């Protein structure tokens, strides 16, 4: 899958994780921005579109699950991945119920992270294609109905 113009927002209060993941994703070819807390993530994501956000579950000013709900997903819908060193079944279920598209545990294997990012980008592309097809079908149906009304 092409990484051209795909933008990823990394949200974590651990500077080492941000630096490592950003460097790794930049080498692969993704445009990458970082935020160290929820407030910063909301500001950054309000001003630009991201295809994927990778959100630490525990941030200094809010939980990643709270951020899931507060972040505008944009169009096509931003894919959201929770990354945590505090994995429990309860917080995994909560994250998925609140809109996370994937849930990974720290320390994350970079290849596993990349696999999940690419999987989420593919799903985003499928959603976009389906939406375009639905819109095209809707327009075609409307045109046919108008033609039928005119002809009789």
N, C-alpha and C positions, 0 to 999 in steps of 0.2 A: 504494500500500500504506500502511496506517495505521502510523504510527510510535509510536502510543500504547503506553506502558509497555515499549517495546523498549529494552533496556539494552546499551550498548556500553562495553567496557573498552579504553582506549587505553594501550599499553605502549611507552614510548620514553624514552630518557635525554636527549633533546633537548627542553628546556623550551619552546622556540619552537614546535616541532611539536606538542607536547601542547596548548599554549594555543590555537594556531590551529585544530587539528582539533576540540578540545573546543568552542570557540566556534561553529564552523561546524555541528557536529552538534546542539548545543543549540538553535541558531536554527531548525533543521529540525524539531526536536521530539523528538529522542532523549534519553533519560536517559544521561548519560555520566560515567564515572569514569576516573581516570588512575592509572598506576603508572610509576615511573621506573626500575625494575629488575625482574628476575625474582622475587626474594624478595618484594617488595612486591606484585607481580601475583598470586603464589600466595596471599598472605594475603588480599588483597581478594577474589579469586575463590572462596576457601574459605568466605567469609562471606556471599556473595550470588550470585545467578544472573545471568549475562549472556547475551544472545542471540548477541552477536558480540564477539570480541576481535580487536583490530588490534595485531599484535606486530612490533616492530622486530627485525630479524634479529640485530643485534649490540647486546647489552646489557652493562652494566658487569660483571655477575656471572655471566652465562651467555649462551649463544646462544639466539636465539628458537626454534630447532629443538629445543633441550633443553626449553624451556618448553612447547612444543606437547605433548610427551609427559607432562610433570609436571602440567599443569593438568587438573583434573577438568572434564569437559565438561557435566555436569548433564543434566537432562531437561527439555525436548527438548535434544538435543545442541547445545552451543554451537558456532557456526561460527567458524573461526579463519582470519584473513587475515594473511599475512606481508607486511610493508612494509619495503623495504630500499633503501639507497643503494649496496649492494655486490652487485648482482645478477650471478650467474653461472649458467650452465646447471646446474652441479653442485649449487649450493645450492638452486636452484629445485626440482630433482628430489628432493633430500633432504627439503626442506620438505614437498612434496606426499606423499612416501612416509611421512613421520612424522605426517601428519594435517592439514596445512594444507588449507583448502578453496579458497584463492585466494592469489595471489602478485602483489604490485604493487611497482613501482620508484619510489623518490623521485627528484626531487620528484613527488609525486602530484597529478594534477589533481583538485580537489575533486569535480567532476562525475563523474569516472571512479570515484573512491572511493565516492561515493554510489550509483552504478550497481551496483558490486560488492556493497556492503552490502545493497542492496535485493534483488539476485539471491540472495544467501546467506540472507536472511530468507525469501524465497519458497521456497527449497529446504528450509529448516527447517520451514516450514509444511506443505509437501508431505510431509516425513518424518513429522510429527506426524499428519497426516490418514491416511497409509498405516498407521501404527501403530494408530490408533484403529479403522480399518476392519478390520485383521487381528484385533484383539482382539474386535471385534463379531462377525466371522465365526467365530472360535474359540468364543465363547460360544454362538452360534446352533447350531453343529455339535454342541457338547456337549449342549445342550438336546434337539436332535433325536435324538441317540443314546440319551439317557436315556428319552425318550418311546418310542422303538422297543423298548428293553429292557423297559419296563413293559408294552407292548402285545403283546409276543410274541416 
